[in-house]
Amino acid sequence: MEKELKDIRAYHLKVIEEKLIELITHKNRILAVQSEEIGEFKKSFDEFKPLTQIIQKTTRECLSDFQSKLDEADRQAIQQFHQQQDQLEYHASRLNQQQSQMQSIQELFEQQTRQRLQIAEMQKAKERMLIELQQTKEELEQKKFLKQQLMNNFKLSQQQQIQLQQELKDTEHQKRYWNNLLQEAKGNIRVYCRIRPNSQEDMLLLNGECTLVLRVPERFLKSTNCQKESSFNFEHIFSQDADQQEIYNELSDLVQNVVDGHNVCIFAYGQTGSGKTYTMQGDDHNKGVIPRAVEQIFKERQGMLELGWQTNIRVGFQEIYNEQSRDLITNQKCDEVKLLDVKDIFEVAEHFNTAKKNRQVAETFSNEVSSRSHFIFQLNLQGHLGDKQINSTLNLIDLAGSERANVAKTEGDRFTETKAINKSLSALGDVFNALYTKQQHVPFRNSKLTFSLYKYMEGSSKTLMMVNISSRSEDFQQTLASLRFAEKVKSCSIKK
């Protein structure tokens, strides 16, 4: 078996060897053929090498020329791209413009549509107006006829109006004349008395509107046989319950007399703390005589203007302190106060506030805020209507306190002030007494107070003394002195 295997192996090795020899032989033949082909190719290559070089050169030249043309083409393409881009932008702008125009056209179309609707409505309104116009025309024809009738009546009314205006002027003149006669009948000098509001004691007793009984407190009786009460009579006595309006109602006729062309003086007399300044000036809630009189004169002035009067109002504020006169607006000493033109009551109030700030006040035993001077408010009214003229002055005087120096317990400068005050008040009493006794010489020059007012206290002038008194028992002596002074003034008549 092994022998057969060896034989088979030997056979196979022999076959393989033969195949290898055959393969090697075949390979050598192929290599020989390839070698011949390579030689031929090399020979062909050597023959084509110059041509290849020419082709390469030509190719390089063509590539260079192609690159140049390609670059030029790129440049032209870029240029065309930019041109096309510009054109696109231009067309886009044109498109936006066209869109705006289209929108404007659309809005215009809508507006025209609305206008057509409005025109249609206006046409309808026109037709209605034509109908109304025809009706109005007919009404105008009727009114034209009525107008002619009214014109005829108006001419007659004008004549009647002129006649009525003349009658009104004549009536106004007569009113002034009779009012002045009425005031003279009441007395060119009047004395009113006012009991200080809010007094709690009953030292004073009213007996009607014109009689006042003063009861003497026990501590002032020197013996049991002394008179225990005194009676005083005046034109009007205001109780402590009388308000500011009631006071002014009794004075308004005198203020009207100023509008009628006559001078008027109204004095507030009395001791310190008796209510003089409250009566004349009042407070924020209760106006006094001065602001109410200003309001009345401006109201009457308006009526005069409606009747054709030309008017002018001036005011002045004067203080007499220690026999020295001072303008309270300029706050300077003066011989005669300067009157200021005013247009309305607000301008008067502004000047009045300035004057109040500049007035001399001080504390005394009688009152913690005592006016130490005489305060004179003047209002001058001038006017003319044709040949009629008026030039009258209202003087409202808030006198300084009339108490004696020992009662007020003043010292130093306050004592000097009190002496000057009492001297001027005494001089005022002498003037009233001289007028009462019709003396040829009236001592107006004895004090600055009376001298400042002399031309307003003569002739047809009217004077009213408002005596303010206190009902407190400790003020008995001052109250008695004030009432006696008032009783003395009451009997006077203005010197003609």
Salt bridges, closest charged atoms under 4 A:
ASP65 OD2 - LYS69 NZ 3.29
GLU72 OE2 - ARG75 NH2 2.14
GLU172 OE2 - ARG176 NH2 3.71
ASP253 OD2 - LYS186 NZ 3.39
ASP260 OD1 - ARG176 NH1 3.53
GLU295 OE2 - LYS287 NZ 2.65
GLU319 OE1 - ARG326 NH2 2.28
GLU336 OE2 - LYS455 NZ 3.88
ASP398 OD2 - ARG359 NH1 2.99
GLU417 OE1 - ARG372 NE 2.98
GLU417 OE2 - ARG414 NH2 2.50
GLU474 OE2 - ARG472 NH1 3.57
ASP475 OD2 - ARG472 NE 2.77
